[in-house]
């Protein structure tokens, strides 16, 4: 897909020539410097925050997280993002730490529900927060940083659990209690740090100069167009909230994400079990060590895909290829006749786990199915095939919509509307083009 890119030229007599959007060479350089400052203040923080969140989910899992994901993104518009994100980070860290001190089953269940309510909003709120600072041509690579946090959590989670096992009985506490306490305390510290480190938006970014803040605001307006600058667009309307469940594209995205996410969490949780089945004589520490290169590979692949995806402004094909790579990996795990082939299959699966992401189903890999875990691999292959098919369908549908709009076949939607009303149609506007 071809994109028209605005650029700034410098003539032979070294005079600066403005680009089509009015920016100059100096502006472009200053924007890049400002963007690097934003990167350094946001990306390491969200990497660590999501890493500890994912570690916690691998230990316990969540039952109430989904309930609060949609409302949280609505509240994020009403509240200051830094306070909301930092607040939930602090709260779940406190709750996770206190979970390690619970004395009965009722207290443990209550803590799990509260953890789900505080951790659930994190993923969608981080995505919304990133869109405040970055254009859609830059988001995939930035998403890679907090997804990499999940990969690191998967790599070190097992090793951490193994090491904490030696703390069993220390100060009268069982190892699982120490694990929750150790994972909870850093989250509290990160949450508190976020209050002082993060900014709500480019206008309030304390670490930028006034000129840099202005450049990023203008940059955002160029990216989003006039529809983002109207008075009505800056207010959250009830009609906007009610329109989301009626959008068929959202439901397809949900189905695609659910299918891919099954693999993500089942792989993260059961990879040690799968590797142990390759050779039952391997020690627990050795098995945990073998999971590290698999997760490292998945992080490297996702960084690469994110970078290339932003560079060429294409998404769907990478999701399809990621699904196919993981399907190949599951087939190798089921049908491979040697340890080497089946272990290589773990890397093929890892190639797609974060490109095509998900939710865990514990029944996928019961120990009674080892060493090949046919049911788990077969179910995952079917879901990955579904995810790839939906990704292809969305790709085709958005190309078709873009084509219709290029041909003027949806211009009837603008008849009788003012310019501001047309701008506020959002992605329903005939002027809007979907990324593919």
C-alpha positions as CSV (number, residue, x, y, z in Angstrom):
1,X,0.0,0.0,0.0
2,X,1.4,3.4,-1.0
3,X,1.3,6.4,1.3
4,X,1.8,10.0,0.5
5,X,4.5,11.3,2.8
6,X,5.1,15.0,3.5
7,X,8.7,15.9,3.6
8,X,11.0,19.0,3.8
9,X,13.4,19.7,1.1
10,X,16.6,21.8,1.3
11,X,17.5,23.6,-1.9
12,X,20.9,23.8,-3.4
13,X,21.5,27.2,-1.9
14,X,20.9,25.7,1.6
15,X,17.6,27.6,2.1
16,X,15.0,25.7,4.0
17,X,11.9,24.8,2.1
18,X,8.7,24.1,3.9
19,X,6.8,20.8,3.5
20,X,3.1,20.6,2.5
21,X,2.1,20.8,6.2
22,X,4.2,23.9,6.8
23,X,6.9,22.2,8.9
24,X,10.6,23.0,8.3
25,X,13.8,21.0,8.5
26,X,14.4,22.6,11.9
27,X,11.0,21.5,13.1
28,X,11.5,17.9,11.9
29,X,14.8,17.6,13.8
30,X,13.3,19.3,16.9
31,X,10.3,16.9,16.8
32,X,12.6,13.9,16.7
33,X,14.6,15.2,19.7
34,X,11.3,15.8,21.6
35,X,10.1,12.3,20.6
36,X,13.2,10.7,22.0
37,X,12.6,12.5,25.3
38,X,9.0,11.2,25.3
39,X,10.4,7.7,24.6
40,X,12.8,7.8,27.5
41,X,10.2,9.0,30.0
42,X,7.4,6.6,28.9
43,X,8.7,3.4,27.4
44,X,10.9,2.1,30.2
45,X,8.2,2.8,32.7
46,X,5.4,0.9,30.8
47,X,7.9,-1.9,30.1
48,X,8.5,-2.5,33.8
49,X,4.9,-1.9,34.8
50,X,3.5,-4.4,32.3
51,X,6.3,-6.9,33.2
52,X,5.3,-7.0,36.8
53,X,1.6,-7.1,35.9
54,X,2.2,-10.1,33.6
55,X,4.3,-11.8,36.2
56,X,1.4,-11.5,38.6
57,X,-1.1,-12.9,36.1
58,X,1.2,-15.9,35.4
59,X,1.1,-16.7,39.2
60,X,-2.6,-16.3,39.8
61,X,-4.7,-15.5,36.7
62,X,-7.7,-13.2,36.8
63,X,-11.4,-13.6,36.7
64,X,-12.7,-10.0,37.0
65,X,-10.2,-8.2,34.7
66,X,-12.4,-8.1,31.6
67,X,-15.3,-6.5,33.4
68,X,-13.5,-3.2,34.0
69,X,-11.5,-2.9,30.8
70,X,-14.1,-0.9,28.8
71,X,-15.2,1.4,31.7
72,X,-11.6,2.1,32.6
73,X,-10.9,3.6,29.2
74,X,-13.9,5.8,29.5
75,X,-12.8,7.0,33.0
76,X,-9.4,7.7,31.5
77,X,-10.9,10.5,29.4
78,X,-12.5,12.0,32.6
79,X,-9.5,11.6,34.9
80,X,-5.9,12.5,34.6
81,X,-4.2,9.5,32.8
82,X,-1.1,9.7,34.9
83,X,-3.0,9.6,38.2
84,X,-5.2,6.7,36.9
85,X,-2.5,4.5,35.5
86,X,-0.1,5.2,38.5
87,X,-3.0,4.7,40.9
88,X,-4.0,1.3,39.6
89,X,-0.3,0.3,39.6
90,X,0.1,1.3,43.2
91,X,-3.2,-0.4,44.2
92,X,-2.5,-3.7,42.6
93,X,1.0,-3.7,44.1
94,X,-0.5,-3.2,47.6
95,X,-3.2,-5.8,47.0
96,X,-0.7,-8.3,45.6
97,X,1.6,-7.8,48.6
98,X,-1.2,-8.2,51.0
99,X,-2.4,-11.4,49.2
100,X,0.8,-13.0,50.4
101,X,-0.4,-12.3,53.9
102,X,-4.0,-13.6,53.7
103,X,-4.9,-16.2,56.3
104,X,-8.0,-17.9,54.9
105,X,-9.7,-18.9,51.6
106,X,-12.2,-16.0,51.7
107,X,-9.5,-13.4,52.0
108,X,-7.6,-15.0,49.1
109,X,-10.7,-14.9,46.8
110,X,-11.4,-11.3,47.8
111,X,-7.8,-10.3,47.0
112,X,-8.0,-12.0,43.6
113,X,-11.1,-10.1,42.7
114,X,-9.6,-6.8,43.7
115,X,-6.4,-7.7,41.8
116,X,-8.5,-8.3,38.7
117,X,-10.3,-5.0,39.1
118,X,-7.1,-3.0,39.4
119,X,-5.0,-4.9,36.9
120,X,-7.7,-5.2,34.2
121,X,-7.6,-1.6,33.2
122,X,-3.8,-1.5,32.6
123,X,-3.5,-2.9,29.1
124,X,-6.3,-0.8,27.4
125,X,-5.4,2.3,29.3
126,X,-1.7,2.0,28.3
127,X,-2.8,1.7,24.7
128,X,-5.0,4.8,25.0
129,X,-2.2,6.7,26.8
130,X,0.4,5.9,24.1
131,X,-2.0,7.3,21.4
132,X,-1.9,10.6,23.2
133,X,1.9,11.0,22.4
134,X,2.4,9.0,19.3
135,X,0.9,8.9,15.8
136,X,-0.5,5.7,14.4
137,X,2.5,5.5,12.2
138,X,4.6,5.0,15.3
139,X,2.4,3.0,17.6
140,X,3.3,-0.6,16.6
141,X,7.0,-0.2,17.6
142,X,6.1,1.5,20.8
143,X,3.6,-1.2,21.7
144,X,6.5,-3.6,21.4
145,X,8.0,-2.2,24.6
146,X,5.3,-3.1,26.9
147,X,4.6,-6.4,25.1
148,X,8.4,-7.1,25.6
149,X,7.7,-6.7,29.3
150,X,5.3,-9.7,29.0
151,X,8.1,-11.6,27.2
152,X,10.6,-10.8,29.9
153,X,8.1,-11.8,32.6
154,X,7.6,-15.1,30.9
155,X,11.4,-15.6,30.7
156,X,12.2,-14.8,34.3
157,X,8.9,-15.8,35.9
158,X,9.8,-19.5,36.2
159,X,13.3,-18.8,37.3
160,X,12.0,-16.4,40.0
161,X,9.5,-19.0,41.2
162,X,12.2,-21.6,41.3
163,X,14.5,-19.3,43.3
164,X,11.8,-18.2,45.7
165,X,11.1,-21.9,46.4
166,X,14.2,-21.9,48.5
167,X,12.6,-19.2,50.7
168,X,9.9,-21.7,51.8
169,X,9.4,-21.4,55.6
170,X,11.5,-18.2,55.9
171,X,10.0,-16.0,58.6
172,X,7.2,-18.6,58.9
173,X,5.9,-17.9,55.4
174,X,5.4,-20.3,52.5
175,X,7.2,-19.8,49.2
176,X,4.0,-18.7,47.3
177,X,3.5,-16.0,49.9
178,X,7.0,-14.7,49.4
179,X,6.5,-14.8,45.6
180,X,3.5,-12.5,45.8
181,X,5.2,-10.1,48.2
182,X,8.3,-9.9,46.0
183,X,6.3,-9.2,42.9
184,X,4.0,-6.7,44.6
185,X,6.4,-4.4,46.2
186,X,8.1,-3.2,42.9
187,X,4.7,-2.4,41.5
188,X,3.9,-0.1,44.5
189,X,7.2,1.7,43.9
190,X,6.6,2.0,40.1
191,X,3.1,3.3,40.7
192,X,4.4,6.0,43.0
193,X,7.2,6.9,40.6
194,X,4.6,7.3,37.8
195,X,2.9,10.2,39.6
196,X,6.1,12.2,39.2
197,X,7.5,10.8,36.0
198,X,4.6,10.7,33.5
199,X,2.7,13.5,31.9
200,X,-0.9,13.5,30.9
201,X,-0.3,14.7,27.4
202,X,2.2,16.6,25.3
203,X,0.9,20.0,26.6
204,X,1.8,19.1,30.2
205,X,5.0,17.1,29.6
206,X,7.3,18.7,32.2
207,X,10.4,17.2,30.6
208,X,9.9,19.1,27.3
209,X,10.7,22.7,26.5
210,X,7.8,25.0,25.6
211,X,8.8,24.8,21.9
212,X,9.0,21.0,22.0
213,X,5.5,20.8,23.6
214,X,4.1,23.1,20.9
215,X,5.7,21.0,18.1
216,X,4.3,17.8,19.4
217,X,0.8,19.3,19.7
218,X,1.0,20.6,16.1
219,X,2.3,17.2,15.0
220,X,-0.7,15.5,16.7
221,X,-3.1,17.9,15.0
222,X,-1.5,17.2,11.6
223,X,-1.9,13.4,12.1
224,X,-5.5,13.5,13.4
225,X,-6.8,16.2,11.1
226,X,-9.4,18.7,11.7
227,X,-11.9,16.3,13.2
228,X,-9.7,16.1,16.4
229,X,-9.7,19.9,16.9
230,X,-13.4,20.6,16.9
231,X,-15.0,21.5,20.2
232,X,-17.3,18.5,20.2
233,X,-14.4,16.1,19.5
234,X,-12.8,17.0,22.8
235,X,-15.8,15.9,24.8
236,X,-16.8,12.3,25.4
237,X,-20.4,11.8,24.2
238,X,-22.8,9.0,25.2
239,X,-23.4,8.4,21.5
240,X,-19.7,7.6,21.0
241,X,-19.8,5.0,23.7
242,X,-23.0,3.4,22.5
243,X,-21.7,3.4,18.9
244,X,-18.8,1.1,19.7
245,X,-20.8,-2.1,20.4
246,X,-22.6,-1.5,17.1
247,X,-19.4,-1.5,15.0
248,X,-19.0,-4.9,13.3
249,X,-15.2,-4.3,13.0
250,X,-14.8,-4.2,16.8
251,X,-16.5,-7.5,17.2
252,X,-14.2,-9.1,14.6
253,X,-11.2,-7.6,16.3
254,X,-12.4,-9.1,19.6
255,X,-12.8,-12.5,18.1
256,X,-9.4,-12.3,16.4
257,X,-7.7,-11.2,19.6
258,X,-9.5,-13.8,21.7
259,X,-8.3,-16.6,19.4
260,X,-4.7,-15.4,19.4
261,X,-4.7,-14.7,23.1
262,X,-5.6,-18.3,23.9
263,X,-2.1,-19.2,22.6
264,X,-0.3,-16.3,24.4
265,X,-1.3,-17.2,28.0
266,X,-1.3,-21.0,27.5
267,X,2.2,-20.8,26.0
268,X,3.4,-18.5,28.8
269,X,2.0,-20.7,31.5
270,X,2.6,-24.2,30.1
271,X,5.9,-23.8,28.2
272,X,7.9,-25.3,31.1
273,X,5.5,-28.3,31.1
274,X,5.9,-28.7,27.4
275,X,9.7,-28.6,27.5
276,X,9.8,-30.9,30.6
277,X,7.9,-33.5,28.5
278,X,10.7,-33.4,25.9
279,X,13.0,-35.1,28.4
280,X,11.5,-36.0,31.9
281,X,15.1,-36.3,33.3
282,X,15.8,-32.6,32.9
283,X,15.9,-30.7,36.2
284,X,13.4,-28.0,37.0
285,X,16.1,-25.3,36.8
286,X,17.3,-26.6,33.4
287,X,13.8,-26.6,32.0
288,X,13.2,-23.0,33.3
289,X,16.5,-21.9,31.7
290,X,15.3,-23.4,28.4
291,X,12.2,-21.2,28.4
292,X,14.4,-18.0,28.4
293,X,15.6,-18.2,24.7
294,X,12.0,-18.9,23.6
295,X,10.6,-15.8,25.2
296,X,13.7,-13.7,24.2
297,X,13.1,-14.8,20.6
298,X,9.4,-13.8,20.8
299,X,10.4,-10.3,22.0
300,X,13.0,-9.8,19.3
301,X,10.4,-10.9,16.6
302,X,7.8,-8.5,18.0
303,X,10.2,-5.6,18.0
304,X,11.2,-6.4,14.4
305,X,7.5,-6.7,13.3
306,X,6.6,-3.5,15.1
307,X,9.3,-1.6,13.4
308,X,8.6,-2.9,9.9
309,X,4.9,-2.5,10.4
310,X,5.3,1.2,11.3
311,X,7.7,1.7,8.4
312,X,5.4,0.3,5.7
313,X,2.1,1.1,7.5
314,X,0.7,-2.4,7.2
315,X,-0.7,-4.7,10.0
316,X,-2.9,-7.5,8.8
317,X,-0.3,-9.5,6.9
318,X,2.0,-9.7,9.9
319,X,-0.8,-11.1,12.0
320,X,-1.5,-13.8,9.4
321,X,2.1,-14.7,9.1
322,X,2.5,-14.9,12.9
323,X,-0.5,-17.3,13.1
324,X,0.9,-19.5,10.3
325,X,4.4,-19.6,12.0
326,X,2.8,-20.6,15.3
327,X,0.7,-23.3,13.6
328,X,3.8,-24.8,12.1
329,X,5.3,-24.8,15.6
330,X,2.4,-26.6,17.1
331,X,2.5,-29.2,14.3
332,X,6.2,-29.8,15.0
333,X,5.4,-30.2,18.7
334,X,2.8,-32.8,17.9
335,X,4.5,-34.7,15.1
336,X,8.2,-34.2,15.7
337,X,10.1,-37.4,16.3
338,X,13.2,-35.9,18.0
339,X,13.8,-33.5,20.9
340,X,15.6,-31.1,18.6
341,X,12.6,-30.8,16.2
342,X,10.1,-30.4,19.0
343,X,12.2,-27.8,20.8
344,X,12.5,-25.9,17.5
345,X,8.8,-26.0,17.4
346,X,8.7,-24.0,20.6
347,X,10.5,-21.2,18.7
348,X,8.1,-21.3,15.8
349,X,5.2,-21.0,18.3
350,X,7.1,-18.1,20.0
351,X,7.3,-16.3,16.6
352,X,3.6,-15.6,16.7
353,X,2.6,-15.4,20.3
354,X,2.9,-11.7,20.7
355,X,2.1,-10.9,17.1
356,X,-1.2,-12.6,17.6
357,X,-2.1,-12.1,21.4
358,X,-4.7,-13.7,24.2
359,X,-6.4,-15.4,27.3
360,X,-5.5,-18.7,28.9
361,X,-7.5,-21.9,29.1
362,X,-5.9,-24.1,31.8
363,X,-7.5,-27.3,30.4
364,X,-5.5,-27.0,27.1
365,X,-2.4,-28.7,28.4
366,X,-3.3,-31.3,31.2
367,X,-0.3,-33.4,32.3
368,X,-2.1,-36.5,31.3
369,X,-1.7,-35.5,27.6
370,X,2.1,-35.4,27.7
371,X,4.5,-35.7,26.0
372,X,2.7,-34.4,22.9
373,X,-0.3,-32.5,24.3
374,X,-2.4,-33.3,21.2
375,X,-5.6,-31.6,22.5
376,X,-3.9,-28.4,23.5
377,X,-1.9,-28.0,20.2
378,X,-4.9,-29.0,18.1
379,X,-7.3,-26.5,19.8
380,X,-4.6,-23.7,19.5
381,X,-4.0,-24.5,15.8
382,X,-7.8,-24.2,15.1
383,X,-8.0,-20.9,17.0
384,X,-4.9,-19.5,15.2
385,X,-6.4,-20.5,11.9
386,X,-9.5,-18.6,12.9
387,X,-7.4,-15.6,13.9
388,X,-5.6,-15.6,10.6
389,X,-8.9,-15.9,8.7
390,X,-10.4,-12.9,10.6
391,X,-7.3,-10.9,10.0
392,X,-7.5,-11.5,6.3
393,X,-11.2,-10.7,6.3
394,X,-10.6,-7.4,8.1
395,X,-7.7,-6.6,5.7
396,X,-10.0,-7.2,2.7
397,X,-12.9,-5.3,4.2
398,X,-10.9,-2.2,5.0
399,X,-9.2,-2.1,1.6
400,X,-12.7,-2.3,0.1
401,X,-14.0,0.6,2.3
402,X,-11.0,2.7,1.4
403,X,-11.5,2.0,-2.3
404,X,-15.2,2.9,-2.2
405,X,-14.3,6.2,-0.5
406,X,-11.5,6.9,-3.0
407,X,-14.2,6.4,-5.8
408,X,-16.6,8.8,-4.0
409,X,-19.2,6.1,-3.4
410,X,-19.7,7.2,0.2
411,X,-19.8,10.9,-0.4
412,X,-23.6,10.8,0.2
413,X,-22.8,10.7,3.9
414,X,-21.7,14.3,3.7
415,X,-24.8,15.7,2.0
416,X,-26.4,18.4,4.1
417,X,-23.7,18.4,6.7
418,X,-21.5,21.3,7.8
419,X,-17.7,20.9,7.6
420,X,-17.6,20.5,11.4
421,X,-20.3,17.8,11.3
422,X,-18.4,16.0,8.6
423,X,-15.2,16.1,10.6
424,X,-17.0,14.6,13.6
425,X,-18.1,11.6,11.7
426,X,-14.8,10.0,12.7
427,X,-14.0,6.8,10.9
428,X,-17.4,6.9,9.3
429,X,-16.4,10.0,7.4
430,X,-15.8,9.4,3.6
431,X,-12.5,11.3,4.1
432,X,-11.2,8.8,6.7
433,X,-8.9,6.0,5.5
434,X,-8.3,2.9,7.5
435,X,-4.8,1.6,8.0
436,X,-4.4,-2.0,6.7
